[in-house]
């Protein structure tokens, strides 16, 4: 059921792609009751016959025209070149755009690559195999069926238009040299394996321009994180939409949002540390023996939260200083996991002991093994299962 209090999510694709690339993400949002819209940018794979000019300001105007047809507030989401477009669109509708999500973003100021470096990109128009290889070269786990589809539709793009697309994202616009004027929440999702919009480029060219932007790396993804790991990207969007609607994105009705549930949304060690006492103790079915001490437990929980593709706390009970939280999650490409977390708190309400029970057994064993790999060299390997 769609929740009318939530912002509509408007999705803008990147270089050479089309609106259909967002279908897996939209499917997750639809299941969570979130309304979405996706636009095809002129001249690219969804609208190859649409005439130019093919510039960032023109594309921003097209997005604004869509916003004017959408009732109520929106969250704007743009991938790669689309991130440049949505930031420009947000400048024109500051009262309507409540949040920005920039997926593997190109800086608004452009990448400023030398002319010889962008020649291969400018030659991709009408070249299905060239587009296929370009996507493979910058991705980690691009789904084969979607790769084939995008190559086929991309072959219809006018070769004469593609240099204009490239100049648009490479040159950027002058506004990109200044701090952003957008004051709402900004979520930046970069592919952990993205060799184009690298961590250094995103941090210096994108995140530094926003006050308080949150940056998350999507494991197992390159430049097309929304196609490679759509469930992960979608759950980040759900969290932002729910927070803007005044509710936690990972708590069902009747479950209180708190430090523990919020930390799972943020997925950082610091977020978990805010809730712990110094000598906190963690026990779990995914651990051979407890992990003790705030620093170690923070690392374990941040790594564990990054494994989940989705996580919802579904039931809650409290007895004295203990909170009992039932939860449902997915990981490893949609594998369902569920369990119960017991939090024992001190007099000040900080978490002193954690007990986490996972089921089923095979998922718990896989979770333990993956967690051990993520924490190799950080937490003793003897804590984790290994096949």
C-alpha angles and dihedrals in degrees: 000000000000115000108220091202092066123089118251113250112229114197126204121190128217140239114337094347131112139224091265091070086078095058097105091049092046091051091059093046091049091054088052092052097252120141116228139189127189128194132210111222116227117266096011130105096293096045106022094157096051109113126236166243089149102198136132093248091051091050090048089053090052090052091048089053088056091048089054088059094050117087115227136353124342143198111220117216123188132176123210106318087008088067089063090049097051093049090055091046091051090056089061096048106032094154094052101041106077099174143008127218115191113193116199085335129205109218115258087236089059132241094274093213115173118260094255091054094058097045092093091053092049090055096057098091111118091358107119096177093045090053091048092053093044091055093045091051093056100038136074104203110005109175109248096224093052091044090055092046094051092047090052096049091040090059088070093062115111108252089217092060098052097075088057091054090050094048089050096057096034096049097036120184132288092251088069091071091065133064111276119262092213111113102183127093116296124201119191119195117189127180110250088220098041109133094183107047093034127187090259094051093046094047096046102032103034117014095043090062094061129068109238099353114173115226122198129179115221108218117221093025139101129185095325098054091154091059097036098045105013094158092056094047091046094052090053088053091048090053093052094045092049092048090052089049090055097256136098112260094222104041126087124218110293095027116108118230106233142155092285097050092041090053090057089055093050094043095202132125091234092055092056092044091062089068102044138089115229096257098040115161125215124200123177143160086243092060127072090208136006124280113223135196129046097259094053095041091049090055093047094049095045090051091045093051090052090058094060115088089193134003130182127179103220108177136023137193131172130203117175108308094345126096119196114202124184115202143183124206146165129220141156095042100323103325108156118235128175138175151133129273121201117199119193113196136197126234091277093053097253119138113259101168135020128195117184122188118194131192146228104040098231092052090048091052092048090047091052093050094048091045090052091053092050091051097043108145092010103068124025110270090224088078093067140066117248127188 
